[in-house]
Amino acid sequence: MRGILKVIFLLLSVAAFGQQPDGDFCGIKNTAFHAGEIVTMKVFYNTLGVYVGAGEATFTTYLERFNGKTAYHCVGEGKNYAFFDNFFKVRDRYETYIDTATMLPIKFIRNVDEGGHKIYNNVTFNQGTGTAVSTNGVFKTSKCIQDVVSSIYYARNINFNKYKPGDKIPFDMFLDDEVYHLYIRYMGKETVKTQYGKFRAIKFKPLLIKGTMFEGGEKMTAWVSDDPNHLLLRVESPVSVGSIKVDMYGYKNLRYPLSSLLSVRGL
């Protein structure tokens, strides 16, 4: 399965040009996670009506000093399972350093190997001057810019109680040396059953640009836990051939009890 981490990151890689970030989100405070958190996601692929486990990704959060600032060092590592190595071997690593005071990224590193196609990009953000210095040059950025990893942790701190079903929640992200003006659409709350268990959840949809993997429009759906962790529980989407499902199936050291969990699968 190509792009194990990309499946998850593209949850937030959505474009709605003309939107501008809500000022309330500049300098948002972290209330959702802390250092030491480890979350594992499993990717399932469906082509003939049956979901098959294709790979997994692990997200780990550390607390470090970086360029004189206290920072969250968030690392996402993904791989497909050994069987799929015979067709398309994937080994991805994405990492970000996030200023704990502002929840804005300081540095982003993308180091991926997908079927022998390797991409490396090292990006340093200067939030004060509105620039990003990447492996490929210097680029102008907008205010309160996020990267593809920091945006996931950032989004976990959104206060969904401020929104009504159907509302758009915009922000900006720097990806592949470009600035994208993004949003997710809040869909409300519901109960969701995953491979891990049954949860009270917050549901939303990103607007996707049609590409090599995903169809365009609001066809992807995501659920996060309806508790203070706002832990990503499930992502579902059609892809160019078949569909994918990404489920949380392991966690350690959450900041709060996972109170949204109603029952564990099989119990």
C-alpha positions as CSV (number, residue, x, y, z in Angstrom):
1,M,0.0,0.0,0.0
2,R,1.6,3.2,-1.2
3,G,2.1,6.1,1.2
4,I,1.0,4.7,4.6
5,L,1.6,8.0,6.4
6,K,0.3,10.0,3.4
7,V,-3.1,8.4,3.8
8,I,-3.3,9.9,7.3
9,F,-1.7,13.2,6.6
10,L,-3.9,13.9,3.6
11,L,-6.8,14.0,6.0
12,L,-5.6,17.6,6.6
13,S,-4.0,18.2,3.1
14,V,-7.1,19.9,1.7
15,A,-7.3,23.0,-0.4
16,A,-10.0,25.7,-0.4
17,F,-8.4,28.7,-1.9
18,G,-9.6,32.1,-0.8
19,Q,-10.1,31.0,2.9
20,Q,-8.0,32.7,5.5
21,P,-7.0,31.3,9.0
22,D,-9.3,32.3,11.8
23,G,-7.4,34.7,14.1
24,D,-8.5,32.6,17.1
25,F,-6.2,29.9,16.0
26,C,-3.0,31.9,15.9
27,G,-1.1,31.0,19.1
28,I,-3.6,28.3,20.1
29,K,-2.7,26.5,23.4
30,N,-2.2,22.8,23.6
31,T,-4.7,21.1,25.9
32,A,-5.0,17.8,24.0
33,F,-1.7,15.9,24.3
34,H,1.6,15.8,26.2
35,A,5.1,14.4,25.8
36,G,5.4,10.6,25.9
37,E,2.2,10.0,23.9
38,I,2.4,7.1,21.4
39,V,-0.4,6.3,19.0
40,T,-0.5,3.5,16.5
41,M,-2.8,3.5,13.4
42,K,-3.5,0.6,11.1
43,V,-4.3,1.0,7.4
44,F,-6.8,-1.3,5.7
45,Y,-7.3,-1.5,1.9
46,N,-10.4,-2.8,0.2
47,T,-10.7,-3.8,-3.5
48,L,-13.0,-6.8,-3.5
49,G,-15.4,-6.0,-0.6
50,V,-13.0,-7.2,2.1
51,Y,-10.7,-5.0,4.1
52,V,-7.1,-6.3,4.3
53,G,-4.5,-4.9,6.7
54,A,-1.9,-3.2,4.5
55,G,0.4,-1.3,6.9
56,E,0.7,0.8,10.0
57,A,2.0,4.1,11.3
58,T,3.2,5.1,14.8
59,F,3.1,8.7,16.1
60,T,5.4,9.5,19.0
61,T,5.7,12.8,20.9
62,Y,8.8,14.0,22.8
63,L,9.6,17.2,24.7
64,E,13.0,18.7,23.7
65,R,14.9,21.9,23.5
66,F,15.3,23.1,19.9
67,N,17.0,26.4,18.8
68,G,16.6,27.7,22.4
69,K,12.9,26.9,22.6
70,T,11.0,24.2,24.4
71,A,9.5,22.1,21.6
72,Y,7.3,19.1,21.0
73,H,9.2,16.7,18.7
74,C,6.5,14.7,16.9
75,V,7.6,11.8,14.8
76,G,5.4,9.7,12.4
77,E,6.9,6.5,11.0
78,G,5.0,4.3,8.6
79,K,5.6,1.1,6.7
80,N,3.6,-1.5,4.8
81,Y,3.5,-5.1,5.9
82,A,6.1,-7.6,4.6
83,F,3.7,-9.2,2.1
84,F,3.3,-5.8,0.3
85,D,7.0,-5.3,0.2
86,N,7.0,-7.7,-2.7
87,F,5.0,-5.2,-4.7
88,F,5.7,-1.8,-3.3
89,K,8.0,-1.3,-0.3
90,V,7.1,1.8,1.8
91,R,9.3,3.3,4.6
92,D,8.2,6.8,5.6
93,R,9.3,9.1,8.3
94,Y,7.8,12.6,8.9
95,E,8.8,14.8,11.9
96,T,8.1,18.2,13.2
97,Y,9.3,20.5,16.0
98,I,6.5,22.5,17.5
99,D,7.0,25.6,19.7
100,T,5.1,24.7,22.9
101,A,4.3,28.4,23.5
102,T,2.5,29.0,20.2
103,M,1.8,25.5,18.8
104,L,3.5,26.7,15.5
105,P,6.1,24.6,13.8
106,I,9.8,25.4,13.9
107,K,11.2,22.7,11.7
108,F,9.7,19.9,9.5
109,I,11.5,16.9,8.0
110,R,10.1,14.6,5.4
111,N,12.2,11.4,4.6
112,V,10.3,8.8,2.6
113,D,11.2,5.8,0.4
114,E,8.2,4.5,-1.6
115,G,9.1,1.8,-4.0
116,G,12.6,3.1,-4.4
117,H,11.3,6.7,-5.0
118,K,13.0,8.7,-2.3
119,I,12.1,12.2,-1.1
120,Y,13.9,14.3,1.5
121,N,12.9,17.8,2.5
122,N,14.2,19.7,5.5
123,V,12.2,22.9,6.2
124,T,12.9,25.6,8.8
125,F,10.1,28.0,9.5
126,N,10.6,31.7,10.5
127,Q,7.2,32.6,11.8
128,G,8.3,36.2,12.4
129,T,9.4,37.0,8.9
130,G,6.8,34.7,7.2
131,T,9.4,32.5,5.4
132,A,10.2,28.8,5.1
133,V,13.7,27.7,4.1
134,S,13.5,24.2,2.6
135,T,16.0,21.9,0.9
136,N,14.8,23.4,-2.3
137,G,14.9,27.1,-1.5
138,V,13.3,30.0,0.4
139,F,9.5,30.4,0.2
140,K,7.1,33.0,1.5
141,T,4.5,31.8,4.0
142,S,1.3,33.1,5.5
143,K,0.6,33.9,9.1
144,C,0.4,31.0,11.6
145,I,1.6,28.5,9.0
146,Q,1.5,24.8,9.9
147,D,3.3,21.8,8.4
148,V,1.7,18.4,7.5
149,V,2.5,16.9,10.9
150,S,2.0,19.8,13.2
151,S,-1.4,20.4,11.6
152,I,-2.6,17.1,13.0
153,Y,-1.6,18.0,16.5
154,Y,-2.9,21.5,16.1
155,A,-6.3,20.3,14.9
156,R,-6.6,18.1,18.0
157,N,-6.8,21.4,20.0
158,I,-9.8,22.8,18.1
159,N,-12.7,23.6,20.4
160,F,-15.5,21.9,18.3
161,N,-18.1,23.1,20.7
162,K,-17.8,26.5,19.1
163,Y,-19.1,25.2,15.8
164,K,-22.4,24.0,14.3
165,P,-22.7,21.1,11.9
166,G,-21.7,22.3,8.5
167,D,-19.3,24.9,9.6
168,K,-15.9,25.2,8.0
169,I,-12.7,25.5,10.1
170,P,-9.9,27.0,8.1
171,F,-6.1,27.2,8.5
172,D,-2.9,27.4,6.3
173,M,-0.4,24.6,5.7
174,F,3.0,24.4,4.0
175,L,3.5,21.3,1.9
176,D,5.8,20.4,-1.0
177,D,7.1,24.0,-0.9
178,E,3.7,25.5,-1.4
179,V,1.2,27.3,0.9
180,Y,-2.3,25.7,0.9
181,H,-5.4,27.5,2.4
182,L,-7.2,24.6,4.0
183,Y,-10.4,23.7,5.9
184,I,-12.2,20.9,7.5
185,R,-16.0,20.8,7.7
186,Y,-17.4,20.0,11.1
187,M,-20.2,17.4,10.8
188,G,-21.4,17.0,14.4
189,K,-21.1,14.1,16.9
190,E,-22.0,10.4,16.7
191,T,-21.1,7.0,17.9
192,V,-18.5,5.1,15.7
193,K,-17.4,1.5,15.8
194,T,-13.8,0.9,14.9
195,Q,-11.4,-2.1,14.9
196,Y,-10.5,-1.1,18.5
197,G,-13.9,-0.5,19.9
198,K,-17.0,1.7,20.1
199,F,-16.6,5.4,20.8
200,R,-18.4,8.7,21.2
201,A,-16.9,10.7,18.4
202,I,-16.6,14.0,16.7
203,K,-17.1,13.7,12.9
204,F,-15.7,16.0,10.2
205,K,-14.9,16.0,6.5
206,P,-12.0,17.6,4.6
207,L,-12.4,18.9,1.1
208,L,-9.9,17.0,-1.1
209,I,-8.2,18.0,-4.3
210,K,-8.5,15.2,-6.9
211,G,-5.1,13.6,-7.4
212,T,-3.4,10.3,-8.1
213,M,-4.7,8.6,-4.9
214,F,-7.9,10.4,-3.7
215,E,-11.0,11.5,-5.5
216,G,-11.9,15.2,-5.2
217,G,-14.7,16.6,-3.1
218,E,-15.8,15.9,0.5
219,K,-15.7,12.1,0.2
220,M,-13.2,11.5,3.0
221,T,-14.6,11.2,6.6
222,A,-12.8,11.3,9.9
223,W,-13.7,10.8,13.5
224,V,-11.8,11.9,16.6
225,S,-12.6,11.0,20.2
226,D,-15.2,13.1,21.9
227,D,-13.1,13.7,25.0
228,P,-10.3,16.2,25.8
229,N,-7.7,14.0,23.9
230,H,-9.4,14.5,20.5
231,L,-7.6,11.4,19.4
232,L,-7.9,10.4,15.7
233,L,-10.0,7.2,15.7
234,R,-10.9,6.5,12.1
235,V,-10.4,7.8,8.6
236,E,-12.4,6.4,5.6
237,S,-12.1,7.4,1.9
238,P,-12.5,6.0,-1.6
239,V,-9.2,6.0,-3.5
240,S,-8.5,5.5,-7.2
241,V,-9.0,1.8,-6.9
242,G,-11.1,0.6,-4.0
243,S,-11.2,2.3,-0.6
244,I,-9.1,2.7,2.5
245,K,-9.8,2.8,6.2
246,V,-7.4,3.9,8.9
247,D,-8.1,2.9,12.5
248,M,-6.4,3.7,15.8
249,Y,-5.6,0.4,17.4
250,G,-3.1,1.3,20.1
251,Y,-2.1,4.1,22.4
252,K,0.1,4.9,25.4
253,N,0.4,7.9,27.8
254,L,-2.6,9.9,26.7
255,R,-3.0,13.2,28.5
256,Y,-6.4,12.3,29.7
257,P,-8.4,9.1,30.2
258,L,-10.0,7.9,26.9
259,S,-13.5,8.6,28.4
260,S,-15.1,8.4,25.0
261,L,-14.5,4.7,24.8
262,L,-17.8,2.9,25.3
263,S,-16.6,-0.6,24.8
264,V,-13.6,-2.5,23.5
265,R,-14.2,-4.7,20.5
266,G,-15.1,-8.3,21.4
267,L,-16.1,-7.3,25.0
